[in-house]
Amino acid sequence: MSDSKQDLILQGLNDAQLEAVTTTEGPLLILAGAGSGKTRVLAHRIAYLIRSYGVNPASILAVTFTNKAAGEMKERILGLLAGASDQEGEEAQLHVMPGKAPKGQVPAMGTFHSICAQILRREIQHLNRANNFVIFDTLDQISVIRDLIKELSPHSSFAPRAVLSAISRAKSDMQDASEYARQVDPNYFTDLVAQIFPRYEQALKANEALDFDDLLVLTVELFENNPVVLAKYHGKWQYISIDEYQDTNQVQYRLAKALAREGHNICVVGDENQSIYGFRGADIGNILAFTKDYPESKIIKLEQNYRSTEPILQAANAIIQHNASRSNKELWSARKSGDKPLIYEALDETQEAKYVIDQIKNMHNSEKIPYEQMAVLYRTNAQSRAFEEACISHNIPYRLVGGVKFYERKEIKDLLAFLRYIQNPEEKVSFKRIVNVPPRGIGTTSLREMLDWAAQVGGLKQAFGLLRDSQSLDDIPINSRGKNALQDFAQMLASWEEIYRTCNILELFDAILDSVNYLSYINDGTDQAQDRFENIQELRKVISSYTEYGPVHGLTIFLEESALLTSVDEADFHQDAITLITMHAVKGLEFEVVFLAGLDEGLFPHSRCLDSEKELEEERRLCYVGITRAKTWLYLLHTQMRTTWGETSPSVTSRFLTEIPEELVEYDSFDEDIAPARSAYGIALPPKQPLTSGQKDLQASKQTSKFKEGQKVRHKSFGLGRIVQIKGEELSVVFEKAGLKKLLESLAPLEKVDSSQ
């Protein structure tokens, strides 16, 4: 390799980054703080391996947590290998669509799920499974579980999504259905999950389907039980790098250990301060225990932040220092000057949203900051409503990340179901979705009769073959109208299957649209019809990029990649619109201006986390992630009162705000008696709004009660409980055994108890 090429790869790296890039052998832990250039380090390290050591790109495996991250890294690596300097803050010189890189020039790269899907497609026969499996997304899983709930507990009020979450968490911990039933604490909900879990697994097998968790679990089983297959991949991948290691769960941890061959050339990158997915099974202990797992490992800390100003980082550091589960690492920035973060007290969530929109309009008009460089972050999805309404009323363009996702819209789900069923003609979930779309006279009775008959004759594919080829339909046990409609459907299936085998995916897609006249079906003359049409055109555009793979293979790759997309992957961040997004979804993004809304105790940190120090630390890490998304301006907002479930109650300022020393922030409020009428950034505040008599009473109750919302109490008769609302003399308390009770403070025999009890 020429010195000039090597200089390009090492150019512009700081000392810590340079050490990380040039440390190529043995186990390596890179503790990369927010905005410290970890994606750059990973890309340069891989390019350095290829250019300096002549490592074959095919022998490198790079695991990311999103498809978006994989695409960005591919662009950087290709730019470096082509001789681009890839300076910090510059865009890569060579733009390549994710998954379209020239063969052999970049390593195997993708998410855990996409890598495992590729492995299983080649190796799943070792587990006595067929390799033409389909991947069920969340809505497919919920559909199966909803049917099982109706069958096992028709009067249950439990949401299918809650049952799915419990099953997913068990799988992430490598528990099968029998282990879950043995280990879980028994109650009505877990008993129902224990009944559904094995039947759900049976339903997946019957549909020749895997869910997202299966992709990982089955790959771990494959590697741990088949040393020959594992040895094959040990030989294939000599260098392994894993991004966002702090967010790995138990199954991902075991997968990494299996591939790493006891630490041989494994590089993991992460930041324990940004571990925020514990509710999904992510275990911060994986990154904290890396040096125990790999005693010969080297640790390199990336502490210089290239994103935020020093005042913003000082606030972030002040908050995260209250966590015990962390390494001794502190971010610093070369951008020493800048405005202090502003803590703003709003009257309520409506005034909070109005204030935010006023600031956005002012900064857009006077500071010329593009809308796309401003974001509103919140803890829960429900908080978006007030901001959406404010955007609409003030004509501010916005994108809602985490709303109705592109691949979950009805018309998209319909067309994907057609494609999936053609790929796997035994997959019943897709079959049931498409068999009467558009309506063709196949009702519930006909569908049931068809499924029963198919089970008798050897499956749906065999049944449709008989329907298509039979001279007489008299012996087929389906009612006459449904039988004729199903025979017509069988003829369409046959023509699609021929196109599937001989033509590319776009020709297949167009044939389906034409055969079922789907565009006419969705055209009901409304504005929504135009939206649906545009969505289908967008899907067609995506599908067209898979035509180069030819028949069969193009459909397989498209269905896998579309099933593995996340809402952040789908979001269009090039439109000039402000971003409304949860703090869990914003990780990996950055904006010039960030508003953190709803910093009220019980909302953020969330009330369900207040009794657990472990969960409270994760909430604090979530706050840290939100703060470190801001480049130049940061607003931290809380309210005096907030309406929940139709009840307005006073708010308590989040502990996270009190953890920031006063000298590091500016303060402002809707109330002129609390703060000046202009913000620290010189932006005029909205006119002061007078309090209603009810709001004045709530303020008074907040100040005079000896109790606080969220506080644990004991009642002589009702036992232990927690105060959820204070309205004057009236206390609303949820007791562990007695449920919700409304009591008068002056009369109720209540005493405070220590939160640890």
C-alpha positions in Angstrom: 0.0 0.0 0.0 1.3 3.5 -0.9 2.0 5.9 1.9 -0.3 8.4 0.3 -3.2 6.0 0.5 -2.5 5.1 4.1 -2.3 8.8 4.9 -5.8 9.3 3.5 -7.1 6.6 5.8 -5.4 8.0 8.9 -5.8 11.7 8.0 -7.6 13.9 10.5 -8.0 11.3 13.2 -7.4 12.4 16.8 -4.9 10.4 19.0 -7.6 8.1 20.5 -9.2 7.5 17.1 -5.8 6.8 15.5 -5.1 4.2 18.2 -8.4 2.6 17.7 -8.0 2.4 13.9 -4.5 1.0 14.0 -5.2 -1.6 16.8 -6.1 -4.5 14.5 -5.4 -7.7 16.5 -7.0 -9.3 19.5 -10.1 -8.3 21.4 -10.7 -4.5 21.5 -13.3 -2.5 23.4 -13.8 1.1 22.1 -15.8 3.2 24.6 -17.2 5.8 22.2 -19.0 8.8 23.8 -21.9 10.5 22.0 -20.7 12.4 18.9 -17.1 11.1 19.2 -16.9 9.8 15.6 -17.4 6.1 16.2 -18.9 5.4 12.8 -15.8 7.1 11.3 -13.5 5.0 13.4 -15.2 1.8 12.5 -15.1 2.7 8.8 -11.5 3.8 8.9 -10.5 0.7 10.8 -12.0 -1.6 8.2 -10.4 0.4 5.4 -7.1 0.2 7.3 -7.3 -3.6 7.6 -8.0 -3.9 3.9 -5.4 -1.4 2.6 -2.6 -1.8 5.1 -2.8 -5.6 5.8 -4.3 -6.8 2.6 -7.2 -8.4 4.5 -9.8 -9.8 2.1 -13.0 -7.8 2.6 -14.9 -11.1 2.6 -13.2 -12.1 5.8 -14.5 -9.1 7.7 -18.0 -9.1 9.4 -19.4 -5.7 10.6 -22.6 -5.8 12.6 -24.6 -2.6 13.0 -28.0 -2.0 14.8 -29.8 -0.4 11.9 -29.8 -0.7 8.1 -29.3 3.0 7.9 -26.0 2.7 9.9 -24.9 -0.2 7.6 -25.5 1.9 4.5 -23.6 4.9 5.9 -20.7 2.8 6.8 -20.6 1.2 3.4 -20.5 4.6 1.8 -17.6 5.7 4.0 -15.6 2.6 3.4 -16.0 2.7 -0.4 -15.0 6.4 -0.3 -11.9 5.6 1.6 -10.9 2.7 -0.6 -11.5 4.9 -3.6 -9.1 7.5 -2.1 -11.7 10.0 -0.6 -10.4 11.8 2.5 -13.7 11.4 4.4 -13.0 14.4 6.6 -15.1 14.8 9.7 -18.3 16.5 8.8 -17.9 15.9 5.0 -20.2 13.5 3.0 -18.6 10.4 1.5 -17.5 11.0 -2.0 -18.9 7.7 -3.4 -22.6 7.2 -2.8 -23.8 3.6 -2.9 -27.3 2.3 -2.0 -27.3 -0.1 1.0 -26.9 -3.6 -0.3 -25.7 -2.4 -3.8 -22.0 -2.2 -3.1 -19.7 -3.7 -5.8 -19.2 -7.4 -4.8 -16.0 -8.1 -2.9 -15.1 -4.4 -2.1 -16.8 -4.2 1.3 -17.2 -6.7 4.1 -20.3 -8.6 5.1 -22.3 -5.9 6.8 -25.7 -5.5 8.3 -27.8 -5.9 11.4 -27.8 -9.0 13.6 -31.1 -9.9 12.1 -30.1 -9.5 8.4 -26.8 -11.4 8.9 -28.6 -14.2 10.7 -31.3 -14.3 8.0 -28.6 -14.8 5.4 -26.9 -17.6 7.5 -30.2 -19.4 8.1 -31.1 -19.2 4.4 -28.0 -21.2 3.7 -27.8 -23.5 6.8 -31.3 -23.9 8.4 -31.6 -27.4 7.0 -29.2 -28.5 9.8 -32.1 -27.6 12.2 -34.6 -29.6 10.1 -36.2 -26.5 8.7 -36.9 -25.5 5.1 -34.9 -22.6 3.7 -37.9 -21.0 2.0 -39.1 -19.6 5.3 -40.8 -16.2 5.4 -40.1 -13.5 8.0 -43.2 -12.4 10.0 -43.1 -8.7 11.0 -44.8 -7.3 14.1 -48.3 -7.1 12.5 -48.1 -10.6 11.3 -47.2 -11.8 14.7 -50.0 -9.9 16.3 -52.4 -11.4 13.9 -51.4 -14.9 15.0 -51.5 -14.0 18.7 -54.9 -12.3 18.4 -56.4 -15.5 17.0 -54.8 -17.5 19.8 -56.2 -15.2 22.4 -59.7 -15.5 20.9 -59.3 -19.3 21.0 -57.9 -19.7 24.5 -59.3 -16.7 26.4 -62.1 -15.1 24.4 -63.0 -12.7 27.2 -59.4 -11.6 27.9 -58.7 -7.9 27.9 -55.0 -8.3 27.4 -53.6 -6.7 24.2 -52.0 -9.0 21.7 -49.0 -6.7 21.6 -48.4 -7.2 25.3 -48.4 -11.0 24.9 -46.1 -10.7 21.9 -43.7 -8.5 24.0 -43.6 -11.1 26.8 -42.8 -13.9 24.3 -40.2 -11.8 22.5 -38.5 -10.9 25.8 -38.4 -14.6 26.7 -36.8 -15.5 23.3 -34.3 -12.7 23.7 -33.3 -14.4 27.0 -33.0 -17.7 25.2 -36.0 -19.2 26.9 -38.3 -21.5 25.0 -42.0 -22.0 25.9 -41.4 -24.7 28.5 -38.6 -22.7 30.2 -40.8 -19.6 30.3 -43.7 -21.6 31.9 -41.3 -23.0 34.6 -39.5 -19.7 35.5 -42.1 -17.0 35.3 -44.0 -15.7 38.3 -47.5 -17.1 37.9 -50.4 -14.7 37.5 -53.4 -14.4 35.1 -51.3 -12.7 32.4 -48.2 -14.9 32.5 -50.5 -18.0 32.6 -52.1 -16.9 29.4 -48.7 -16.2 27.8 -47.5 -19.7 28.9 -50.5 -21.2 27.1 -50.1 -19.1 23.9 -46.3 -19.4 23.6 -46.1 -23.0 22.4 -49.1 -22.6 20.2 -47.6 -19.4 18.7 -44.4 -21.4 17.9 -46.5 -24.1 16.3 -48.3 -21.5 14.2 -45.0 -20.1 12.9 -43.8 -23.6 11.9 -47.1 -24.3 10.2 -46.7 -21.2 8.1 -43.0 -22.0 7.5 -42.3 -18.6 9.1 -39.7 -17.1 11.5 -40.2 -14.0 13.6 -37.4 -11.5 14.3 -36.3 -13.3 17.5 -36.2 -16.7 15.7 -33.6 -15.3 13.3 -31.2 -14.8 16.2 -32.2 -17.7 18.5 -32.0 -20.3 15.7 -28.6 -19.0 14.6 -27.3 -19.4 18.1 -28.7 -22.9 18.3 -27.2 -23.7 14.9 -23.7 -22.5 16.1 -23.8 -24.0 19.6 -25.1 -27.4 18.4 -23.2 -27.8 15.1 -19.5 -27.2 15.4 -18.9 -28.0 11.8 -21.2 -25.1 10.7 -19.6 -22.8 13.3 -16.1 -23.7 12.1 -17.2 -22.8 8.6 -18.0 -19.2 9.7 -14.9 -19.0 11.9 -13.0 -19.6 8.7 -15.1 -17.2 6.7 -14.9 -14.2 9.1 -11.5 -13.5 10.6 -12.2 -10.0 11.8 -15.5 -9.1 13.6 -16.7 -5.6 14.6 -20.0 -5.0 16.5 -21.4 -1.5 16.9 -23.7 -0.4 19.7 -22.5 -3.3 21.9 -24.2 -1.7 25.0 -27.6 -2.6 23.4 -27.0 -6.3 22.8 -29.3 -8.7 24.6 -28.6 -12.2 25.8 -29.0 -13.9 22.4 -26.9 -11.3 20.6 -24.2 -11.7 23.3 -24.1 -15.4 22.8 -24.0 -15.0 19.0 -21.1 -12.6 19.3 -19.2 -15.0 21.6 -19.8 -17.9 19.3 -18.4 -16.1 16.3 -15.5 -14.5 18.2 -13.6 -17.7 18.9 -12.7 -16.7 22.5 -11.9 -13.1 21.5 -9.8 -13.6 18.4 -9.9 -10.3 16.6 -13.3 -9.1 17.9 -13.8 -5.3 18.1 -16.9 -4.0 19.9 -17.9 -0.3 20.0 -20.3 1.2 22.4 -21.1 3.6 25.2 -22.6 2.4 28.5 -24.1 5.9 29.0 -26.3 5.3 25.9 -27.7 1.9 26.8 -31.4 2.6 26.6 -33.2 -0.6 25.4 -33.4 -2.6 28.6 -37.1 -3.0 28.1 -36.3 -5.0 25.0 -33.9 -7.2 26.8 -30.7 -5.2 26.2 -28.1 -5.9 29.0 -25.7 -3.1 29.9 -23.7 -5.8 31.7 -22.5 -7.1 28.3 -20.3 -4.1 27.7 -19.3 -3.6 31.3 -18.1 -7.2 31.5 -16.2 -7.3 28.2 -12.8 -7.3 29.9 -13.9 -10.3 32.0 -15.1 -12.1 28.9 -11.9 -11.3 27.1 -9.0 -10.8 29.7 -6.5 -9.9 26.9 -8.7 -7.1 25.7 -7.6 -3.5 25.1 -9.8 -0.5 26.0 -9.7 2.8 24.1 -11.9 5.7 25.1 -13.2 8.2 22.6 -14.1 11.3 24.7 -13.8 14.2 22.3 -17.2 15.2 21.0 -17.5 16.7 17.5 -21.2 17.5 17.7 -22.1 19.6 20.6 -20.9 22.8 22.3 -19.2 22.5 25.7 -22.1 24.0 27.6 -24.4 21.3 26.3 -21.9 18.6 27.2 -21.5 20.0 30.7 -25.2 19.6 31.3 -25.1 16.0 29.9 -22.1 15.1 32.0 -23.7 16.5 35.2 -26.8 14.3 34.8 -25.0 11.0 33.8 -22.6 11.3 36.7 -25.5 10.3 39.0 -25.4 6.8 37.5 -23.4 4.1 39.2 -23.2 1.6 36.3 -20.8 3.5 34.1 -17.1 3.8 33.3 -14.9 6.8 34.2 -15.5 8.7 30.9 -16.4 12.3 30.4 -17.2 14.0 27.1 -15.5 17.3 26.1 -15.7 19.5 23.1 -13.4 21.8 21.1 -16.4 24.1 20.7 -15.9 25.8 24.0 -18.3 28.7 23.5 -22.0 28.6 23.0 -25.3 29.3 24.7 -26.1 27.5 28.0 -29.1 25.1 27.8 -32.4 26.8 28.6 -34.8 25.3 31.2 -38.3 26.6 30.4 -41.3 26.1 32.7 -44.6 26.0 30.7 -48.0 26.3 32.2 -49.2 23.0 30.7 -48.6 20.7 27.7 -50.6 23.1 25.3 -48.6 26.1 26.3 -45.4 24.0 26.2 -46.1 23.1 22.6 -47.0 26.7 21.6 -43.8 28.0 23.2 -41.7 25.4 21.2 -43.4 26.3 17.9 -42.8 30.1 18.7 -39.1 29.4 19.2 -39.0 27.3 16.0 -40.6 30.0 13.9 -38.3 32.7 15.3 -35.1 30.6 14.8 -36.2 29.7 11.3 -37.0 33.3 10.3 -34.4 35.3 12.2 -31.5 32.8 12.5 -32.2 31.1 9.1 -32.0 27.7 10.7 -33.7 25.1 8.4 -36.7 23.2 9.9 -34.9 19.9 9.3 -32.2 21.0 11.8 -34.8 21.3 14.6 -36.3 18.4 16.6 -38.8 17.9 19.4 -38.0 15.0 21.7 -40.4 13.4 24.1 -40.6 10.3 26.4 -43.9 8.8 25.2 -45.7 8.7 21.8 -48.8 10.3 23.3 -46.9 13.5 23.9 -46.7 14.1 20.1 -50.4 15.1 19.8 -50.0 18.6 21.3 -47.0 19.3 19.1 -48.7 18.0 15.9 -51.7 20.2 16.6 -49.4 23.2 17.2 -47.5 22.5 13.9 -50.7 22.3 12.0 -52.3 25.4 13.4 -49.1 27.4 12.8 -48.4 25.9 9.4 -45.1 24.4 10.4 -44.0 21.4 8.3 -43.2 18.3 10.4 -42.4 14.6 10.2 -43.6 12.2 12.8 -41.1 9.4 13.3 -42.8 6.4 14.7 -46.3 7.2 13.3 -47.9 4.9 10.9 -44.9 3.3 9.2 -44.7 3.0 5.5 -44.5 -0.8 5.5 -47.5 -1.1 7.9 -49.9 0.9 5.8 -52.8 -1.3 4.6 -52.1 -1.0 0.8 -48.4 -1.8 1.4 -49.2 -4.8 3.7 -51.7 -6.1 1.1 -49.2 -6.0 -1.8 -46.4 -7.5 0.3 -48.8 -10.3 1.3 -49.3 -11.1 -2.4 -45.6 -11.3 -2.9 -44.9 -13.3 0.3 -47.6 -15.8 -0.6 -46.2 -16.4 -4.1 -42.8 -17.0 -2.5 -44.3 -19.4 0.1 -47.7 -20.9 -0.9 -48.2 -22.6 2.4 -48.0 -19.3 4.4 -51.6 -18.9 5.8 -51.3 -15.4 7.3 -50.6 -13.8 3.9 -53.1 -16.2 2.2 -55.9 -15.1 4.6 -55.1 -11.4 3.9 -55.1 -11.6 0.1 -57.6 -14.3 -0.8 -60.5 -11.8 -0.8 -58.7 -8.6 -1.6 -60.1 -7.0 -3.6 -63.5 -8.7 -2.7 -64.1 -11.6 -5.0 -66.9 -13.5 -3.1 -64.8 -15.5 -0.7 -66.3 -15.0 2.7 -65.5 -16.4 6.1 -67.3 -19.7 5.5 -65.6 -20.3 2.2 -62.2 -19.5 3.7 -62.8 -21.9 6.6 -63.9 -24.6 4.2 -60.9 -24.0 2.0 -58.4 -24.3 4.9 -60.1 -27.4 6.2 -60.0 -29.1 2.8 -56.4 -28.0 2.2 -55.4 -29.6 5.5 -56.9 -32.9 4.2 -55.3 -32.9 0.8 -51.7 -31.9 1.8 -51.6 -28.1 2.0 -52.7 -25.0 0.2 -50.4 -25.5 -2.8 -51.9 -28.9 -3.4 -55.4 -27.7 -2.9 -55.0 -24.8 -5.4 -53.5 -27.3 -7.9 -56.6 -29.5 -7.6 -58.9 -26.5 -8.0 -57.0 -25.3 -11.1 -56.7 -28.7 -12.8 -60.0 -30.4 -11.9 -62.5 -30.9 -14.7 -65.3 -31.1 -12.1 -65.5 -29.3 -8.8 -68.4 -31.3 -7.4 -66.3 -33.4 -5.0 -64.6 -30.4 -3.5 -66.2 -29.6 -0.1 -66.6 -25.8 -0.5 -69.8 -23.9 -1.2 -70.5 -23.2 -4.9 -69.9 -19.4 -4.9 -66.7 -19.6 -2.9 -65.5 -22.6 -5.0 -65.8 -20.8 -8.3 -64.1 -17.7 -6.9 -61.2 -19.8 -5.5 -60.8 -21.5 -8.8 -60.4 -18.1 -10.5 -57.9 -17.2 -7.8 -56.0 -20.4 -8.4 -55.6 -19.5 -12.1 -54.2 -16.1 -11.2 -51.8 -17.8 -8.7 -50.5 -20.1 -11.5 -49.8 -17.1 -13.8 -48.0 -15.3 -11.0 -45.9 -18.3 -10.1 -44.8 -18.6 -13.7 -43.7 -14.9 -13.8 -42.0 -15.4 -10.4 -39.9 -18.3 -11.8 -39.0 -16.6 -15.1 -39.2 -12.8 -14.7 -37.9 -10.1 -12.4 -39.7 -8.8 -9.3 -41.0 -5.6 -10.9 -42.7 -7.6 -13.7 -44.3 -9.8 -11.0 -45.4 -6.7 -9.0 -47.0 -5.1 -12.0 -48.7 -8.4 -13.0 -50.4 -8.6 -9.5 -51.6 -4.9 -9.7 -53.0 -5.6 -13.1 -54.6 -9.0 -12.4 -56.5 -7.9 -9.3 -57.1 -4.3 -10.5 -55.7 -3.1 -7.2 -55.4 0.6 -8.2 -59.1 0.8 -9.0 -59.8 -1.0 -5.7 -58.1 1.7 -3.6 -59.5 4.6 -5.6 -62.6 5.7 -3.6 -62.3 9.4 -4.8 -61.0 10.7 -1.5 -57.7 12.5 -0.7 -56.6 9.3 1.1 -56.9 7.5 -2.2 -54.3 9.7 -3.7 -52.0 9.1 -0.7 -52.5 5.3 -1.2 -51.7 5.6 -4.9 -48.5 7.5 -4.1 -47.5 4.9 -1.5 -47.9 2.2 -4.1 -45.8 4.1 -6.5 -43.1 4.5 -3.8 -43.2 0.8 -3.2 -42.9 0.2 -6.9 -39.8 2.5 -7.0 -38.2 0.5 -4.1 -39.0 -2.8 -5.9 -37.4 -1.6 -9.1 -34.0 -1.5 -7.4 -34.1 -5.3 -7.0 -34.6 -6.2 -10.6 -30.9 -6.9 -11.1 -31.1 -10.0 -8.9 -33.3 -11.7 -11.5 -36.2 -14.2 -11.0 -36.8 -15.7 -7.5 -33.7 -14.3 -5.8 -34.8 -10.7 -6.2 -38.1 -11.4 -4.4 -36.3 -13.2 -1.6 -33.9 -10.4 -1.0 -36.6 -7.7 -1.1 -38.9 -9.4 1.3 -36.0 -9.9 3.8 -34.8 -6.4 3.6 -38.2 -4.8 3.8 -39.2 -6.9 6.8 -36.0 -5.8 8.7 -36.5 -2.1 8.2 -37.1 0.2 11.3 -39.0 3.5 11.5 -35.8 5.5 11.6 -34.6 3.7 8.4 -37.9 4.7 6.7 -37.9 8.4 7.9 -37.1 11.0 5.2 -34.7 13.4 7.0 -34.0 15.4 3.8 -37.4 17.1 3.8 -37.3 20.6 5.3 -39.6 19.8 8.2 -39.1 19.7 12.0 -38.8 16.2 13.5 -41.2 14.9 16.2 -39.6 11.8 17.7 -39.3 9.8 20.9 -36.0 9.8 22.8 -35.7 6.0 22.2 -36.0 6.5 18.4 -33.7 9.6 18.1 -30.5 7.7 19.0 -27.9 8.2 16.2 -29.4 11.4 15.0 -28.3 15.0 15.5 -29.9 18.5 15.1 -28.8 22.1 15.5 -31.7 22.8 17.9 -33.3 20.2 20.2 -36.3 20.6 22.5 -36.6 18.0 25.3 -40.3 18.2 26.3 -42.1 16.8 29.3 -39.3 16.8 31.9 -41.9 16.2 34.7 -41.4 13.6 37.4 -43.5 10.6 36.6 -43.4 11.3 32.9 -39.6 11.6 32.5 -38.4 9.7 34.4 -41.4 7.5 33.9 -43.5 6.5 36.9 -43.0 2.8 36.3 -39.2 3.3 36.8 -39.3 5.2 40.1 -39.0 2.1 42.3 -36.1 0.5 40.5 -32.6 2.0 40.6 -31.7 0.0 37.6 -34.6 1.3 35.6 -34.1 4.8 36.9 -30.5 4.7 35.6 -31.7 3.7 32.2 -34.1 6.7 32.2 -31.2 8.9 33.1 -29.2 7.4 30.2 -32.2 8.2 27.9 -32.1 11.8 29.1 -28.3 11.9 28.3 -29.0 10.5 24.8 -31.6 13.2 24.2 -29.4 16.0 25.4 -26.4 14.9 23.3 -28.5 15.1 20.1 -28.2 18.9 20.2 -25.4 20.6 18.4 -25.8 24.3 19.3 -29.1 25.0 21.1 -30.8 23.0 23.8 -34.2 23.6 25.4 -35.3 21.6 28.4 -39.0 21.9 29.1 -41.3 21.1 32.1 -44.8 22.1 33.0 -46.6 23.4 36.1 -49.5 21.1 35.4 -50.4 18.4 32.9 -53.7 16.7 31.9 -53.7 12.9 31.8 -56.7 10.7 31.3 -58.9 13.8 31.3 -57.6 14.9 34.8 -55.4 18.0 35.3 -52.9 17.7 38.1 -49.8 19.7 39.2 -46.4 18.5 37.9 -43.2 18.0 39.8 -40.0 19.1 38.0 -38.0 16.1 36.8 -35.1 15.1 39.1 -32.9 15.2 35.9 -33.3 19.0 35.8 -32.4 19.4 39.4 -29.2 17.4 38.8 -27.8 20.1 36.6 -25.9 22.8 38.6 -27.7 26.2 38.3 -24.6 27.9 36.9 -24.7 25.6 33.8 -28.2 26.6 32.6 -30.5 29.6 32.0 -34.0 29.7 33.3 -37.2 31.0 31.8 -41.0 30.6 32.4 -44.4 31.5 31.0 -44.9 33.3 34.4 -43.3 36.8 34.5 -42.9 36.5 38.3 -40.6 33.5 37.8 -38.4 34.5 34.9 -37.9 37.5 32.6 -40.1 38.0 29.6 -37.3 37.1 27.1 -35.4 33.9 26.8 -31.7 33.4 27.1 -31.5 33.4 23.3 -33.2 36.8 23.0 -36.5 35.3 21.7 -39.7 36.9 22.8 -41.9 34.7 24.9 -45.6 34.3 24.2 -47.9 36.6 26.3 -48.5 35.5 29.8 -51.7 33.4 30.2 -53.9 34.0 33.3 -54.5 30.9 35.4 -58.1 29.6 35.7 -59.5 29.2 39.2 -59.1 25.5 38.9 -55.5 25.8 38.0 -54.9 28.2 40.9 -56.4 25.5 43.2 -54.0 22.9 41.7 -51.0 25.2 42.3 -52.1 25.7 45.9 -52.6 22.0 46.5 -49.1 21.3 45.1 -47.6 23.7 47.6 -49.6 22.9 50.8 -49.9 19.1 50.8 -47.4 17.2 53.0 -47.4 14.4 50.4 -46.1 14.3 46.9 -47.3 12.6 43.8 -45.5 9.4 43.2 -44.8 9.0 47.0 -45.3 5.6 48.7 -47.7 5.5 51.6 -49.3 3.0 54.0 -53.0 3.0 55.0 -54.2 1.1 58.1 -56.8 -0.8 56.2 -55.7 -0.7 52.6 -52.0 -1.4 53.1 -49.2 -0.1 50.8 -50.0 2.2 47.9 -48.7 5.1 45.8 -50.2 8.6 45.5 -50.9 9.2 41.8 -52.7 12.6 42.1 -53.3 15.4 44.5 -56.2 17.8 44.1 -56.6 20.0 47.0 -57.6 17.8 50.0 -58.3 14.8 47.8 -55.6 12.2 47.3 -55.8 9.6 44.6 -53.9 6.5 45.8 -53.4 3.1 44.0 -53.1 0.4 46.7 -51.4 -2.9 45.9 -54.4 -4.9 47.0 -57.3 -2.5 47.2 -56.7 -0.7 43.9 -57.6 3.0 43.4 -59.0 4.9 46.3 -59.8 8.6 46.7 -59.2 9.9 50.2 -59.3 13.2 52.1 -55.8 14.0 53.4 -57.0 15.4 56.7 -59.0 12.3 57.5 -57.1 9.4 55.9 -54.8 7.4 58.2 -51.9 7.7 55.8 -48.2 7.6 56.6 -45.2 8.0 54.4 -43.0 4.9 53.8 -39.5 4.5 52.5 -39.5 3.9 48.8 -37.4 0.7 49.3 -40.2 -1.0 51.1 
